[in-house]
């Protein structure tokens, strides 16, 4: 794989749902064909997460994918269209900036290619879902994002309170319940 230059698909401006579905299928094949290489290279580059790309993207039946896309609102279709184009544009940009084979196989370019594959893999898992599953995915991401922000804020407040307790030894209120009430009024 290291010396191959295979570009991801690029949907034309006048693509319809059937054409976008075919582009997504080609993009799934493009990502799946490079996952083993990406994980091997990620391991060589000492990535903190192993494997970096967890598993191949399950390829839906073309008719089911077309039906899912046909039932999506226009903004979802446009977002999918734009995301597929962005993948190709990012790949072309990488290729343009690393035209020599030594540059293309450099650690920096390899890492950029791996990260493009990883983000494309995540994007494909999302856009191939039907409308209800996409909405559930968004809600789940919002909850996990909010939970992470809550924990970060709680940690920061805990540090501030600990600094305050050190400054005022008579105030021994180290109780988490007051801090929890700030974020969870129930």
Secondary structure, DSSP 8 states (H G I E B T S, - for coil): -TT---------TT--HHHHHHHHHHHHHHHHTTHHHHHHHHHHTT-SSSSSS-S------HHHHHHHHHTS-HHHHHHHHHHHHHHHHHHHHHHHHT-SHHHHTSHHHHHHHHHHHHHHHHHHHHHTS-HHHHHHHHHHHHHHHHHHHHHHHHHHHHHHHHHHHHH-TT-----HHHHHHHH---
